[in-house]
Amino acid sequence: MTDDERAITEDQRQQAKLIWDYHQMHHDVGPTDVAIGLGSHDLGVPAFCAELYRAGLFPTLVFSGGSNPTAPERFPRGEAVHFREHALALGVPADAVLLETGARNTGQNITLSREVLTVAGITPKTVLLVSMPYMERRAYATARKVWPEVDVICASARLEFDDYLKTIGDEQLVVHQLVGDLQRVIEYPLLGFAIEQDVPKDVRAAYASLIHDGFTSRLLVP
């Protein structure tokens, strides 16, 4: 399929940009006790973790994630393993990195990383969650539910929406992901997986518009 066939319309871009902005928490990133790099298909996560580690923002980094459920071929040895290798290549020392290789979703990323830290004798009070840009809000809501004792800061690579589209190279895929994550922000509190987040009317309208346009591949199956 060509780039033109994977492109989105200008109206879809505007709607998606509203959701993109909503997904980001816009937290001030500062020193924390530990950081957790949440598994995904995006090597921007370990790259940004490495940047923040080199800046001295945390002494310990956990990479969490097993086989990617939507693209297992991308990281055949598991997300956390590949993320660690990428971070080490960018200058993070091996003894600063812990691995959690079993998580299959964001809740497990956080709860199993907590267990790994406990085994290592680390009980953090502040945690930096590093994710893909459109996962920040869901990561925050999940962490506040499953690990309420810690203060949570969310961060992702500093990219504008159009730059992220170019980085991924598939505009439609990104919009499918944005819509799917927003559905989880809305629905997961009802299932007990996350705290409730206010969703502004314009964001809900953009969500409905993009679903109407067929961006449904990442929606939860009823």
ChimeraX attribute file (.defattr): number of C-alpha atoms within 10 A of each C-alpha:
attribute: neighborCount
match mode: 1-to-1
recipient: residues
	/A:1	5
	/A:2	7
	/A:3	10
	/A:4	9
	/A:5	10
	/A:6	12
	/A:7	16
	/A:8	16
	/A:9	10
	/A:10	9
	/A:11	12
	/A:12	16
	/A:13	18
	/A:14	13
	/A:15	21
	/A:16	24
	/A:17	19
	/A:18	17
	/A:19	25
	/A:20	22
	/A:21	15
	/A:22	17
	/A:23	23
	/A:24	19
	/A:25	19
	/A:26	14
	/A:27	11
	/A:28	8
	/A:29	13
	/A:30	12
	/A:31	17
	/A:32	19
	/A:33	16
	/A:34	22
	/A:35	29
	/A:36	27
	/A:37	31
	/A:38	29
	/A:39	31
	/A:40	29
	/A:41	18
	/A:42	16
	/A:43	15
	/A:44	20
	/A:45	26
	/A:46	31
	/A:47	22
	/A:48	21
	/A:49	31
	/A:50	23
	/A:51	17
	/A:52	19
	/A:53	22
	/A:54	15
	/A:55	11
	/A:56	12
	/A:57	18
	/A:58	20
	/A:59	15
	/A:60	18
	/A:61	29
	/A:62	26
	/A:63	28
	/A:64	31
	/A:65	29
	/A:66	24
	/A:67	23
	/A:68	21
	/A:69	11
	/A:70	10
	/A:71	11
	/A:72	14
	/A:73	12
	/A:74	15
	/A:75	17
	/A:76	13
	/A:77	14
	/A:78	22
	/A:79	30
	/A:80	28
	/A:81	20
	/A:82	20
	/A:83	29
	/A:84	26
	/A:85	13
	/A:86	18
	/A:87	24
	/A:88	18
	/A:89	13
	/A:90	16
	/A:91	12
	/A:92	22
	/A:93	15
	/A:94	13
	/A:95	10
	/A:96	14
	/A:97	17
	/A:98	19
	/A:99	21
	/A:100	26
	/A:101	20
	/A:102	17
	/A:103	23
	/A:104	17
	/A:105	16
	/A:106	21
	/A:107	20
	/A:108	18
	/A:109	26
	/A:110	25
	/A:111	15
	/A:112	19
	/A:113	27
	/A:114	19
	/A:115	14
	/A:116	17
	/A:117	19
	/A:118	12
	/A:119	10
	/A:120	10
	/A:121	9
	/A:122	14
	/A:123	14
	/A:124	16
	/A:125	12
	/A:126	17
	/A:127	20
	/A:128	24
	/A:129	24
	/A:130	26
	/A:131	26
	/A:132	21
	/A:133	24
	/A:134	23
	/A:135	26
	/A:136	25
	/A:137	22
	/A:138	29
	/A:139	28
	/A:140	24
	/A:141	20
	/A:142	26
	/A:143	26
	/A:144	18
	/A:145	17
	/A:146	16
	/A:147	14
	/A:148	10
	/A:149	12
	/A:150	13
	/A:151	14
	/A:152	20
	/A:153	23
	/A:154	24
	/A:155	28
	/A:156	24
	/A:157	17
	/A:158	11
	/A:159	11
	/A:160	12
	/A:161	18
	/A:162	11
	/A:163	11
	/A:164	16
	/A:165	17
	/A:166	10
	/A:167	13
	/A:168	11
	/A:169	14
	/A:170	18
	/A:171	21
	/A:172	19
	/A:173	17
	/A:174	19
	/A:175	26
	/A:176	19
	/A:177	18
	/A:178	24
	/A:179	25
	/A:180	19
	/A:181	22
	/A:182	24
	/A:183	17
	/A:184	18
	/A:185	26
	/A:186	17
	/A:187	15
	/A:188	17
	/A:189	16
	/A:190	12
	/A:191	9
	/A:192	12
	/A:193	20
	/A:194	23
	/A:195	19
	/A:196	18
	/A:197	13
	/A:198	7
	/A:199	14
	/A:200	10
	/A:201	9
	/A:202	12
	/A:203	20
	/A:204	17
	/A:205	14
	/A:206	20
	/A:207	22
	/A:208	14
	/A:209	16
	/A:210	21
	/A:211	17
	/A:212	10
	/A:213	10
	/A:214	9
	/A:215	21
	/A:216	15
	/A:217	14
	/A:218	17
	/A:219	17
	/A:220	11
	/A:221	5
	/A:222	3
